Amino acid sequence: MHESRRLARRRSGRHRAGRRPVRAARALVLLVALTACGPTTASTRIGEAPPATSVSTEGWAQTFGDEFDGPAGAPPDPSVWVPDDGGTGWGNDELQYYTDGDNTFLDGDGHLVIEAREGSEGHTCWYGRCRYTSGKLTSRRSDEVIEFDQQYGRFDARMKLPVGTGLWPAFWLLGRNIDEVGHPEAGEIDVVEVVGRRDDEVEQHAHGPGLHFGAEHILPPGQSVTDWHTYGIEWSPDRIAWQVDGETTRVLTREEAGSGWVFDQPFFLLINLAVGGEWPGSPDSDTEFPARMLVDHIRVYQPEGAS
């Protein structure tokens, strides 16, 4: 989400490593087939069953996973996911107010829903009465407590993403020491972002001091971000490789990044659906609300045999 424009809101104070539990029960989840591709819609529908194709996880051991199972309307696992609320514009002149959980919920069919809505019930944003609400979740509870982070490995999210002028869904990672050193020194890895109406383009980026790497990846003809796709990275001490449905789409090496390589520490997870801002612009009369970002699962791995 290009955090260099988002830090105005962040609290001061030093960040210290908090508890970093390995979700043992989840680590025992079988590495079942990831799936991709489904019917194209401008705003994904709750309750659709993901059609099955596979993305190989051979050679990887799962360290974290959320399948988003639970009753309809329930919040995502509060021991992992923390709403990051507010309407400050997040450094990008964004128009939404991120609520404290009202816009992030399970659909009862194994999906997380992040829903952007038109209108607001009394929330105040940086420009006055908020015109939109939406949701943002992180695995970082506070400056001192991180529920999940990991250094290196594979990070996958299987999602259907909404498109429309002014919409900006994203799954991304930030360095654990963000409060100590700020941005871009802490590092940022944007696993996937979608901007506005570009239904066949996914943005893939990394940021560090003096480093602004990446560009859009164009999906194969006939595919859309509103279909099911698995977006991921494979991250090692020497490279970060971005993937869509298991196929590598771009690579950043340590050598190429030079002094901008700050990717040798644990990073935590963030997922959100922004509305408006400097990059996507404001919604227009054709933008459909509510707009829903559906997440089938988020899984994190390390190489088999790694300590």
Stockholm file with secondary structure:
# STOCKHOLM 1.0

chainA/1-307         MHESRRLARRRSGRHRAGRRPVRAARALVLLVALTACGPTTASTRIGEAPPATSVSTEGWAQTFGDEFDGPAGAPPDPSVWVPDDGGTGWGNDELQYYTDGDNTFLDGDGHLVIEAREGSEGHTCWYGRCRYTSGKLTSRRSDEVIEFDQQYGRFDARMKLPVGTGLWPAFWLLGRNIDEVGHPEAGEIDVVEVVGRRDDEVEQHAHGPGLHFGAEHILPPGQSVTDWHTYGIEWSPDRIAWQVDGETTRVLTREEAGSGWVFDQPFFLLINLAVGGEWPGSPDSDTEFPARMLVDHIRVYQPEGAS
#=GR chainA/1-307 SS CCGGGTGGGCCCSCCCCCCCCCCHHHHTSCCCCCCCCCCCCSSCCTTCCCCCCCCCCTTEEEEEEECCCSCTTCCSCTTTCEECCBCSCTTTTCCEEECSSTTEEECSSSCEEEEEEESCSSCEETTEECSEEECEEESBCSSSCBSCEESSEEEEEEEECCCSTTEEEEEEEEETTHHHHCTTTTCEEEEEECCTTCTTEEEEEEEETTEEEEEEEECCTTCCTTSCEEEEEEECSSEEEEEETTEEEEEEEHHHHGGGCCCSSCEEEEEEEEESSTTTCCCCTTCCSSEEEEEEEEEEEEETTCC
#=GC SS_cons         CCGGGTGGGCCCSCCCCCCCCCCHHHHTSCCCCCCCCCCCCSSCCTTCCCCCCCCCCTTEEEEEEECCCSCTTCCSCTTTCEECCBCSCTTTTCCEEECSSTTEEECSSSCEEEEEEESCSSCEETTEECSEEECEEESBCSSSCBSCEESSEEEEEEEECCCSTTEEEEEEEEETTHHHHCTTTTCEEEEEECCTTCTTEEEEEEEETTEEEEEEEECCTTCCTTSCEEEEEEECSSEEEEEETTEEEEEEEHHHHGGGCCCSSCEEEEEEEEESSTTTCCCCTTCCSSEEEEEEEEEEEEETTCC
//
